[in-house]
Amino acid sequence: MLSRRSALISFAALALLAAASSRAAEPAAYSDAAYKAATESGKPVLIDVDADWCPTCAAQRPIVGKLLSERYKDVVELRVDFDSQKDVVRKFGARSQSTLILFSKGAEVGRSVGDTNPASIEALLQKAS
């Protein structure tokens, strides 16, 4: 029989494992070099304007993560910090956090703001093809 402490530690470890397996990799932090490399590789790029304090962003993260890991593995996600990367936020014309901007072949093909609907986020990602 497990002690209460052992059971809690086991549960926490399982939860971390499940979270880690839900997405192969965390999105890369945005940099001009990362954006240029992704664009030059020919892969679609999803710019994710995010803020740690934003509840809408928190709702978007698992939806985007699941879609990218299961169906849209070729899309490169680059996360822009809304609070500390104001120059990049302006560069992409984002007016708020929870903005998703999709690029294909270097051109913007779609944009979403404040959306937490899995179907419409998937519809945005479908524009990458």
PyRosetta script that sets phi, psi and omega in degrees:
from pyrosetta import init, pose_from_sequence

init()
pose = pose_from_sequence("MLSRRSALISFAALALLAAASSRAAEPAAYSDAAYKAATESGKPVLIDVDADWCPTCAAQRPIVGKLLSERYKDVVELRVDFDSQKDVVRKFGARSQSTLILFSKGAEVGRSVGDTNPASIEALLQKAS")
pose.set_psi(1, 134.7)
pose.set_omega(1, -179.6)
pose.set_phi(2, -81.0)
pose.set_psi(2, 142.8)
pose.set_omega(2, 172.9)
pose.set_phi(3, -73.1)
pose.set_psi(3, 163.2)
pose.set_omega(3, 179.4)
pose.set_phi(4, -58.1)
pose.set_psi(4, -42.1)
pose.set_omega(4, 179.9)
pose.set_phi(5, -63.5)
pose.set_psi(5, -45.7)
pose.set_omega(5, 178.9)
pose.set_phi(6, -62.5)
pose.set_psi(6, -40.0)
pose.set_omega(6, 179.0)
pose.set_phi(7, -64.0)
pose.set_psi(7, -42.6)
pose.set_omega(7, 178.8)
pose.set_phi(8, -65.3)
pose.set_psi(8, -40.8)
pose.set_omega(8, 178.2)
pose.set_phi(9, -64.5)
pose.set_psi(9, -42.7)
pose.set_omega(9, 178.5)
pose.set_phi(10, -62.5)
pose.set_psi(10, -43.6)
pose.set_omega(10, 178.9)
pose.set_phi(11, -62.2)
pose.set_psi(11, -44.0)
pose.set_omega(11, 179.6)
pose.set_phi(12, -62.8)
pose.set_psi(12, -40.9)
pose.set_omega(12, 178.9)
pose.set_phi(13, -64.1)
pose.set_psi(13, -41.4)
pose.set_omega(13, 178.0)
pose.set_phi(14, -64.9)
pose.set_psi(14, -40.2)
pose.set_omega(14, 178.7)
pose.set_phi(15, -63.8)
pose.set_psi(15, -42.4)
pose.set_omega(15, 177.6)
pose.set_phi(16, -64.3)
pose.set_psi(16, -40.9)
pose.set_omega(16, 178.7)
pose.set_phi(17, -63.3)
pose.set_psi(17, -42.9)
pose.set_omega(17, 178.8)
pose.set_phi(18, -63.5)
pose.set_psi(18, -41.8)
pose.set_omega(18, 178.9)
pose.set_phi(19, -65.2)
pose.set_psi(19, -40.4)
pose.set_omega(19, -179.8)
pose.set_phi(20, -67.4)
pose.set_psi(20, -35.8)
pose.set_omega(20, -177.4)
pose.set_phi(21, -79.9)
pose.set_psi(21, -13.5)
pose.set_omega(21, -179.0)
pose.set_phi(22, -72.1)
pose.set_psi(22, -18.4)
pose.set_omega(22, 178.7)
pose.set_phi(23, -146.7)
pose.set_psi(23, 127.1)
pose.set_omega(23, -176.6)
pose.set_phi(24, -59.8)
pose.set_psi(24, -40.1)
pose.set_omega(24, -177.7)
pose.set_phi(25, -146.9)
pose.set_psi(25, 147.3)
pose.set_omega(25, 174.5)
pose.set_phi(26, -72.9)
pose.set_psi(26, 153.2)
pose.set_omega(26, 177.9)
pose.set_phi(27, -64.4)
pose.set_psi(27, 148.6)
pose.set_omega(27, 177.3)
pose.set_phi(28, -76.4)
pose.set_psi(28, 148.6)
pose.set_omega(28, 173.4)
pose.set_phi(29, -69.6)
pose.set_psi(29, 141.0)
pose.set_omega(29, -179.7)
pose.set_phi(30, -65.3)
pose.set_psi(30, 135.9)
pose.set_omega(30, 165.9)
pose.set_phi(31, -146.1)
pose.set_psi(31, 155.5)
pose.set_omega(31, 178.0)
pose.set_phi(32, -59.1)
pose.set_psi(32, -38.8)
pose.set_omega(32, -179.6)
pose.set_phi(33, -65.4)
pose.set_psi(33, -41.9)
pose.set_omega(33, 179.3)
pose.set_phi(34, -65.8)
pose.set_psi(34, -40.7)
pose.set_omega(34, 178.5)
pose.set_phi(35, -64.0)
pose.set_psi(35, -45.0)
pose.set_omega(35, -179.8)
pose.set_phi(36, -62.7)
pose.set_psi(36, -44.8)
pose.set_omega(36, -179.9)
pose.set_phi(37, -62.7)
pose.set_psi(37, -43.6)
pose.set_omega(37, -179.7)
pose.set_phi(38, -65.2)
pose.set_psi(38, -42.5)
pose.set_omega(38, 180.0)
pose.set_phi(39, -65.3)
pose.set_psi(39, -44.2)
pose.set_omega(39, -179.6)
pose.set_phi(40, -67.1)
pose.set_psi(40, -24.4)
pose.set_omega(40, 178.6)
pose.set_phi(41, -73.9)
pose.set_psi(41, -13.2)
pose.set_omega(41, -179.4)
pose.set_phi(42, 87.7)
pose.set_psi(42, -0.7)
pose.set_omega(42, -179.9)
pose.set_phi(43, -81.1)
pose.set_psi(43, 147.9)
pose.set_omega(43, 173.2)
pose.set_phi(44, -64.9)
pose.set_psi(44, 149.9)
pose.set_omega(44, -178.2)
pose.set_phi(45, -124.6)
pose.set_psi(45, 129.0)
pose.set_omega(45, 174.5)
pose.set_phi(46, -106.5)
pose.set_psi(46, 114.5)
pose.set_omega(46, 174.5)
pose.set_phi(47, -89.0)
pose.set_psi(47, 122.0)
pose.set_omega(47, -176.4)
pose.set_phi(48, -114.8)
pose.set_psi(48, 102.2)
pose.set_omega(48, 179.8)
pose.set_phi(49, -84.2)
pose.set_psi(49, 114.1)
pose.set_omega(49, -166.1)
pose.set_phi(50, -131.2)
pose.set_psi(50, 153.9)
pose.set_omega(50, 172.4)
pose.set_phi(51, -138.0)
pose.set_psi(51, 136.0)
pose.set_omega(51, -178.7)
pose.set_phi(52, -58.6)
pose.set_psi(52, -32.9)
pose.set_omega(52, -174.9)
pose.set_phi(53, -86.2)
pose.set_psi(53, -5.0)
pose.set_omega(53, -171.5)
pose.set_phi(54, -86.0)
pose.set_psi(54, 116.6)
pose.set_omega(54, 179.5)
pose.set_phi(55, -66.4)
pose.set_psi(55, -32.8)
pose.set_omega(55, 177.7)
pose.set_phi(56, -67.0)
pose.set_psi(56, -41.5)
pose.set_omega(56, 176.7)
pose.set_phi(57, -60.7)
pose.set_psi(57, -42.9)
pose.set_omega(57, 179.8)
pose.set_phi(58, -61.5)
pose.set_psi(58, -35.2)
pose.set_omega(58, 177.5)
pose.set_phi(59, -73.4)
pose.set_psi(59, -33.4)
pose.set_omega(59, 179.9)
pose.set_phi(60, -70.9)
pose.set_psi(60, -37.4)
pose.set_omega(60, -172.3)
pose.set_phi(61, -51.8)
pose.set_psi(61, -52.6)
pose.set_omega(61, -178.4)
pose.set_phi(62, -68.2)
pose.set_psi(62, -30.1)
pose.set_omega(62, 178.7)
pose.set_phi(63, -67.0)
pose.set_psi(63, -51.1)
pose.set_omega(63, 179.3)
pose.set_phi(64, -61.9)
pose.set_psi(64, -45.2)
pose.set_omega(64, 180.0)
pose.set_phi(65, -57.6)
pose.set_psi(65, -44.8)
pose.set_omega(65, -179.7)
pose.set_phi(66, -65.8)
pose.set_psi(66, -45.5)
pose.set_omega(66, 179.9)
pose.set_phi(67, -62.3)
pose.set_psi(67, -42.5)
pose.set_omega(67, -179.2)
pose.set_phi(68, -69.4)
pose.set_psi(68, -34.1)
pose.set_omega(68, -178.2)
pose.set_phi(69, -80.8)
pose.set_psi(69, -25.5)
pose.set_omega(69, -176.1)
pose.set_phi(70, -100.9)
pose.set_psi(70, -39.3)
pose.set_omega(70, -171.4)
pose.set_phi(71, -123.2)
pose.set_psi(71, -26.3)
pose.set_omega(71, -173.1)
pose.set_phi(72, -123.9)
pose.set_psi(72, 55.5)
pose.set_omega(72, -174.1)
pose.set_phi(73, -67.0)
pose.set_psi(73, -20.2)
pose.set_omega(73, -179.1)
pose.set_phi(74, -83.9)
pose.set_psi(74, -10.1)
pose.set_omega(74, -179.6)
pose.set_phi(75, -79.7)
pose.set_psi(75, 129.3)
pose.set_omega(75, 177.4)
pose.set_phi(76, -93.0)
pose.set_psi(76, 121.5)
pose.set_omega(76, 178.6)
pose.set_phi(77, -98.3)
pose.set_psi(77, 126.1)
pose.set_omega(77, 176.3)
pose.set_phi(78, -119.9)
pose.set_psi(78, 120.7)
pose.set_omega(78, -176.0)
pose.set_phi(79, -93.0)
pose.set_psi(79, 128.3)
pose.set_omega(79, 177.1)
pose.set_phi(80, -104.9)
pose.set_psi(80, 127.1)
pose.set_omega(80, 177.5)
pose.set_phi(81, -81.7)
pose.set_psi(81, 114.8)
pose.set_omega(81, -176.0)
pose.set_phi(82, -57.9)
pose.set_psi(82, -34.6)
pose.set_omega(82, -175.2)
pose.set_phi(83, -84.3)
pose.set_psi(83, -37.2)
pose.set_omega(83, -173.8)
pose.set_phi(84, -103.7)
pose.set_psi(84, -8.3)
pose.set_omega(84, -178.7)
pose.set_phi(85, -121.2)
pose.set_psi(85, 52.1)
pose.set_omega(85, -176.9)
pose.set_phi(86, -59.0)
pose.set_psi(86, -34.2)
pose.set_omega(86, 178.5)
pose.set_phi(87, -63.7)
pose.set_psi(87, -38.1)
pose.set_omega(87, 179.3)
pose.set_phi(88, -73.0)
pose.set_psi(88, -39.3)
pose.set_omega(88, 176.8)
pose.set_phi(89, -56.7)
pose.set_psi(89, -45.7)
pose.set_omega(89, 178.5)
pose.set_phi(90, -66.6)
pose.set_psi(90, -40.5)
pose.set_omega(90, -179.3)
pose.set_phi(91, -55.2)
pose.set_psi(91, -39.7)
pose.set_omega(91, -178.2)
pose.set_phi(92, -94.4)
pose.set_psi(92, 4.0)
pose.set_omega(92, 177.2)
pose.set_phi(93, 66.0)
pose.set_psi(93, 28.1)
pose.set_omega(93, 177.7)
pose.set_phi(94, -81.1)
pose.set_psi(94, 132.6)
pose.set_omega(94, -179.1)
pose.set_phi(95, -98.1)
pose.set_psi(95, -14.3)
pose.set_omega(95, -179.8)
pose.set_phi(96, -155.0)
pose.set_psi(96, 167.5)
pose.set_omega(96, 172.9)
pose.set_phi(97, -68.4)
pose.set_psi(97, 173.8)
pose.set_omega(97, -176.5)
pose.set_phi(98, 62.4)
pose.set_psi(98, 32.9)
pose.set_omega(98, 176.1)
pose.set_phi(99, -102.9)
pose.set_psi(99, 129.8)
pose.set_omega(99, 176.2)
pose.set_phi(100, -115.3)
pose.set_psi(100, 126.5)
pose.set_omega(100, -178.6)
pose.set_phi(101, -126.4)
pose.set_psi(101, 123.3)
pose.set_omega(101, -177.2)
pose.set_phi(102, -105.3)
pose.set_psi(102, 131.4)
pose.set_omega(102, 177.2)
pose.set_phi(103, -118.0)
pose.set_psi(103, 140.0)
pose.set_omega(103, 173.2)
pose.set_phi(104, -133.3)
pose.set_psi(104, 126.8)
pose.set_omega(104, -177.7)
pose.set_phi(105, 55.4)
pose.set_psi(105, 36.1)
pose.set_omega(105, 175.7)
pose.set_phi(106, 81.9)
pose.set_psi(106, -2.9)
pose.set_omega(106, -179.1)
pose.set_phi(107, -112.2)
pose.set_psi(107, 141.3)
pose.set_omega(107, 177.0)
pose.set_phi(108, -67.4)
pose.set_psi(108, 128.5)
pose.set_omega(108, 179.9)
pose.set_phi(109, -116.2)
pose.set_psi(109, -9.0)
pose.set_omega(109, 179.0)
pose.set_phi(110, -175.3)
pose.set_psi(110, 157.1)
pose.set_omega(110, -177.8)
pose.set_phi(111, -149.9)
pose.set_psi(111, 144.8)
pose.set_omega(111, 179.4)
pose.set_phi(112, -141.0)
pose.set_psi(112, 139.8)
pose.set_omega(112, 179.2)
pose.set_phi(113, -129.8)
pose.set_psi(113, 123.9)
pose.set_omega(113, 174.5)
pose.set_phi(114, 69.7)
pose.set_psi(114, 20.6)
pose.set_omega(114, -176.2)
pose.set_phi(115, -91.8)
pose.set_psi(115, 129.3)
pose.set_omega(115, 175.8)
pose.set_phi(116, -123.6)
pose.set_psi(116, 16.9)
pose.set_omega(116, 178.6)
pose.set_phi(117, -88.9)
pose.set_psi(117, 116.7)
pose.set_omega(117, -177.9)
pose.set_phi(118, -55.5)
pose.set_psi(118, -38.4)
pose.set_omega(118, -178.0)
pose.set_phi(119, -66.3)
pose.set_psi(119, -42.0)
pose.set_omega(119, -178.9)
pose.set_phi(120, -76.5)
pose.set_psi(120, -29.4)
pose.set_omega(120, 173.6)
pose.set_phi(121, -67.4)
pose.set_psi(121, -39.1)
pose.set_omega(121, 176.0)
pose.set_phi(122, -65.0)
pose.set_psi(122, -38.7)
pose.set_omega(122, 177.4)
pose.set_phi(123, -60.7)
pose.set_psi(123, -36.8)
pose.set_omega(123, 175.4)
pose.set_phi(124, -63.1)
pose.set_psi(124, -48.2)
pose.set_omega(124, -177.9)
pose.set_phi(125, -64.7)
pose.set_psi(125, -28.4)
pose.set_omega(125, 178.5)
pose.set_phi(126, -64.6)
pose.set_psi(126, -22.9)
pose.set_omega(126, -179.9)
pose.set_phi(127, -69.7)
pose.set_psi(127, -9.5)
pose.set_omega(127, -179.4)
pose.set_phi(128, -73.0)
pose.set_psi(128, -19.9)
pose.set_omega(128, -176.1)
pose.set_phi(129, -82.9)
pose.dump_pdb("model.pdb")
